[in-house]
Amino acid sequence: MMMLAFSYLRRRWGQALLAMIVGALGVTAVCLAFSGFEALPEAAEQAWGGVDLVVGPKGSALDLVLCCALHVSDPRGLVSEKAAMALGRHPLVRVAAPIALGDNVEGVRIVGTTPDLLSVYRAGIARGRIWHKPLEAVLGAQAAKALNLGIGDRFVGAHGLAAGGEMHSQFPYLVVGILAPTGSVLDRLVLCDIATVRYIHKMHAEDEAAQTGITETYVNLPDAATAVVASYKSPVAMMLLPRLVDADPALSAGSPSLEIARLMGYARPLTYAATALGLLLVLIAAAGAAASLMATMNARTRDLALLRVLGAGPAALAGVAFCEAALIAAGSVVLGLAFTAAALGIAVHVLAGQTGLTLHPHVDATLLIAIAGGAMAVALFTALFPAIRAATTPVEEVLRS
C-alpha cells in the first residue's frame, strides 16, 4: 500500500509539494519559537559572564545591562567613579571595576577600566601582559582576530561606539596583551587604562568647547565613568545591593539576570503568537491535504473498484489514504526541520555580527517527538474521511458502469 500511495503522490506532485511546504512552514514556526526562546537567554548569560550587577547613572536598569554588561547599546550618561565604586567596598561584593565607554576601533569597543575587570569575568592573559600605563591595550580573543592585531602592534581609536567616527590620531595605542577566550563579551572588547579614555575625551571635549562654546560632562566630572560592574560573593547580595544602590538619588542598579529574564517575559507573547501561527499553518496544510485526498479518491473510484476485485479489502484501500497522508506529514516534518536549520544558521550569523551574542540553538528531542507525533496524528485525522470513502467504494456499481 505504501508504494501505491507513493505512486499516487508522484502523479500529483504539485499538490503534494504545496501541502508539504505549508506544513513545513508551520513546523518551522513552532521550532523557531521554542528553540529561539531558549537560546537567547543562554547566549545573553554567557555574554555577561561574571557580571552580577551594573551600577550607573539614574535611568533604565535594562539600558544599563544592555550597554555595560552585554555591550549592545549606547550609554545613557556618566556617573562618578568614586560614588559608584563605594559599592565595591561592600562585604557582599567579591570584586568591582569601573568602565568608561566612548571610543572604538573598526567597530570594536574600547573600554577604559582597571585590571579588576579581568577578575570580574574570571579572565586571564593568554599572551603578553596587562597594561601598566596609558595608551597600552589588551585585546579580547575575538577582537584580536577581527582586528588582525598582535603583541607590539599599534592602532588608533575613533570617537563614538560605531565605526566611522572622528579618529584620535594623536593617541595611538600599543597592544601589550591578548586575553584567553572566555566565551563572554570580554572576548570582543579592547581594554585599556580608564585614565586613557578620560584624558582622550577630555581633550576632545575641550576642542569641541573651543569651537562651539558647549562644555561636555567629561570636563566637569574628572572621575567620570559609564558604569561600575560588580561580581557578588554570595547570592544573598542579589536581594540587598540593588535596593541599596537605587536608594541613592544619583545611581541606578541593573542585574543582568533579572533584566534579561524580564525582557524575555515581555517577549513570551511573541513565542505564543509564533506557535499559534505555526499550528494554524499546519491546520491549513491538513485541510488542503484532506480536500486533495477526497478529490483524488473520487477520481480513483474505478481504480479502487478494480483493487477490490483483485482481492484488496476495505482496510487495505483505507490504508492507501492513510499512507498518502503519512507521507505528506513526514515530508512536512523533514522539510520543516531543514527550514529551521537554515533559519537558525542565518540568525546565528546575523546576531553575532550585529550584537556579538553567540547563539547555540538546538531543537530538543522531546519537541521533535511531539512535532512528529502531532504531525502524524493530524495526518491520520486528515485521511479519515478519504479513507472511509475508499473503503466504501461501490464495486458493483462501478463495474456495471
N, C-alpha and C positions, 0 to 999 in steps of 0.2 A: 504493500500500500504506500510506503514511503517513496519508492521510486516512481510510482504512478502519480503521487501528489507532486513530486519534483518536476515531472514531465509536464503536468498541467500548469504549474507556476512558470515554467520556462516558456510556455506558449503565450502567456500573458505577463511577460516580464516587466512591462512598463507599469502596470497597475501594482504588481507585487513590490517593485522597487520604490514606488511612491509611498506605499504603506510602510515599508521598512524605514524610509528616510524620515517620515513624520514621527514614527515610533522612536527612531533613534534620537531625534531632537528632544523628545520627551525624556528619554533615558539620560541624555547628556545634561539637561537642565537639572534633573534630580541629583546626579553625581556631582556636578559642579557646586550645587548649593551645599551639599553635605561636606565634600572634601575641602572646598574653599573656606567654609566657615570654620573648619577645624585647623586648617593650615595657617591662616592669617595670624591668630593669636600665638601660635607656636613660633612663627617667624619673628613676630614682634618681641616675644620673650627672649628669644635667642639674641636679638639685636641689642636690647637694652642691657644684657649681660648682668653685671653685679650691681647695677644702679637700683637702689630701693626707694630713693626719694630725690626729688629735684626741688630746690628752693630758688625762687626768683622773684621778680617784681610782682606787685599785686595785679591780678588778672586771672585768665583761664588756666586751670590746672592742666587741662588737656593740651593746651598750646605749649605749656612748659615741657610736658612729656614728649610731644611730637618734635619740638625744636631741640631740646637739650639731652634727651635720652635716646630718641630714635634718629635725630638729625634729618628730618624730612620736611621741616617747615622753617620759617624765618623767625628770628627773635622779636619779641613784642616790647622790649625795653631793657633797661640796665638796673643793676642792684649794687649796693655797696658790698664789696667782698667782706669787709670787717663785720658788717651786720649779719650777712648770710652765713659766714663761717663760724659765728658763735654757736651754730648748730653742731659743728664738728667737735666741740668740747663736751657735748652731752655724753654721759656714760653709756647710753644705748647705741651710740654711733661707733662703728668699727673704724671707718675712715671717711673723710670728706675731701673734695677737691673743687676749687673754683674753675670755671671755664669761661673764656671770652671768645665770642664769635665775631665775624665781620669780614674775613678775607677768604679767598680760595685760590687754588692753583689748578687751572684747567677743569674747574667744576668740583674738585676735591676740597672739602672744607679744611681750613687751617684753624686749629683750636689752641688758643693760649691757655695754659694750665700749669699745674705743678706735678712733680713726679708721683704724688699721691694718687693721681688718676689711674696709674697703672695698677695700684693696689685695689682701687675700687673695682676694676674689671678683672683683677687677678691675672694680669698680663705680664709678660716678660720680654726682654730683649733677645732677639734671635741672632742679630749681628750688630756689631758696633757698641755704642754706649748710650746712656741717657744724656740729654742736653745739660750743659753746665753754665752756659752764658747766652746772652741774647743772640738771635738770628741763627741758632743751632736748632735743627729739626729732627724729629724721629717720626718715621713713616709707618703706618699700618701695613700689614702684609699685602692686602689688595691694592692699597694706594700706591705702594712701591711698584707693583706690576703695571697698574694702569698708567702711571706717570713715567715708567721706564727709568727710574732713578735708583742709584745705589749709593753706598757709602762714599763720601767725598764729593758727590755731585752737588751742584748749586741750582737753585730755581728762584723765580721771582713770583710773589703773590700778587693777586689782583683784588681790588676793593669790591666788597659785596660777596654774597654766597653763591652766585651763579657765574659761570664762565662769561668772559667778555667785558668785565669791569675795568676801571682805570688801573693800570699797572703801577705797583710801588717799586719802580726800577731801582731807586736808590737804596733799597733794603733787600739785597739778595740773601737767601737762606742757604745754609750749608747742611747737608744730610749727614748726621753723625750716628744714626742708629735705625734699625728696622725691627719692628715688633714680630714676635712669633704669632701665628694665626690664633685667634680666639673664638672665631665664629660670631663675634659681636660687631656692633657698629664701629668699634675701635679699629677694626681691620681696614676701614676705608677713610680714615682721618689722617691728617698731618698734625702732629703735636709739636708745640714749642713753648718756650717760657712765656708766662702770661704778661710779663713786663714788656716783651717784644710787641705783642698785639696792642697793648695800651699805648706804647710810645708811637707806633706807626699811625694809629688812629688819632692820637692827639695831634701829631704833625699834620695829618690830613684835615682834621677839624680846624686847626689854626689857619691852614692855607685857604680853606673854604670861607672861614670867618673874615679873612683879609679881603676876599673877593666879594662876598655877599653881605657881610656885617652880621651874619647869624652865627652865634656861638653854640656848638653842639654839646651834648651832655658829657662827652669824654673830657672836655676841657675843665668842666666844673666838678667832675667826680673822679679824682685821681686814682681811687681803688676800684674803678668800675669793673663789673663782671656781668656776663649774661645770666649766669646762674651758678649754683653750687650743687654738685651731685654727691650723694652720700650712700654708703652701704651700712646696713644695720648689723649689730652684734646679735640681736635677738628678735624674733618675730613680734615680741611684745611692743617693740618700738613702732610698729605699723599703727597701733592703736593710739599712741600718745604723741609722737613727734609731729605729724601733720597738724594736729589741733594746736600744738604749741606755736608752730610756725604761723599758721593762719591767724593766730591771735595778735600777731604783730601787724600794725596798720600799713607797713611798707612791704610786707613779704607775703608770698603765696607758696603753698606746698603742693607738689604733684607726685602721686605714687604711680609709677608705670603700670603695675599690675592692676590697680583699681581703675585707673583711667582707661586702659585698653579693654578691660572687662566691661566697663560702662559703655565704651564705644561699640563693642561687639553686641552688647544688649540692644543698642539703638539699631544695629544692622540686622538683628534677628528677624524682624518682619520681612526684610528683603529675602531671607532664606525661605521663609514660609511662602512668599509670593513666587519665588523661582520653583519651589517644589510643586505648588499648585499649578503653575504653568506647565511644568513637565507632565504632571498627571493629566491635565487637560489635553495635551498633545497626544499622550498615549491613548486616551479615550477616543480622540478624533481618529487616530490611526486604526483603532479597533473597530470603530463604526464603519470606516471606509472599507476595511478588510471584510467585515461582515456583509456589507452591501455587495461587494465584489464577489464574495463566495456565493452568496444567494443567487446572484445573476448568473454566475457560471454554472451552478448546479441546475438551474432551469434550462440553460443552453445545452447541458450534457445529459439531458433526460434519456436520449437514445443510447448513449454510451453506458450509462448506469444500468439501463434495462438489459443490455447485452451482457454486462458483467454478471447480473443476476442469473441470466440464462446459463452462463458458463460456470455457475456454481458459487459465486460470491454471495455471502449472506448480507442481511441488512447491517450487521455490526461492521463488516468489512467496508461497506460503502460509506457508512458514517465515519469510519476511520480515515478515509481519504480526505474528508473535510477537516477533521481534526489534525491530520498530518500537515495539510497545507497551512493551516493557521499556526501550527507549532513552528514550521519552517520560517514563516514571516516573523514570528516573535523572536526566534533565535537570531535571525538576521538583524532585527532591530536592536537586540541587546549587543551583538558583536559590533555593529556599525556605531551604536551609541558609545560604547567604550572606546572605539577608535577616535570618534569626535571628541570625547572627553580628554583623552591623552593629548590630542593635538591642541585643544583649547588650553589645557593646563600648561603645556610646554610653552605656548605663546605668553600666557600670563606670567609664568616664572621669569621669562626673559624680559618682558616689559617692566614688571615690578622691580626686578633687580636693577634695571637701567635707570628707572625713574626715582626710586626710593632707596635702593641698596638693600632692601629686605630680601632675604633668600627663602623662598617657599620650598617646602618639602611635602607636596601634596601626595596623598595616597587614598585609594578607594578601599575602604575596609571590606574584609571578606564577608562579614555579616551583611553589609549593604549590597554586595554583589549577589549573595544568595537571595536576599529579599527582592532585588530587582529581577533576577532571573525567574524566581518563583512567581512573582507578581505578573511578569510578562506571560508566563505560561498559563497562569490562571485566567488572565484576560483573553488569551488565545483560545482556551477551551470554551469560555463563555461565548466568545465571538463565533466560534464554529458550531455552537449548539444547534441553532435553527437550521443552518445549511446542512448539518449532519442529519437532522430529522428529515429534512426534505430529501436527502439522498437515500436514506434508509426506507422511506415510504414511497419510493418510485413505483408508479403503477405499471408493472411489467406487461400485463395482458393488453392494456390499452395502447401502450407504445408499440408492441409487436403487431397488434391489429392495424395500427395506422401505417 
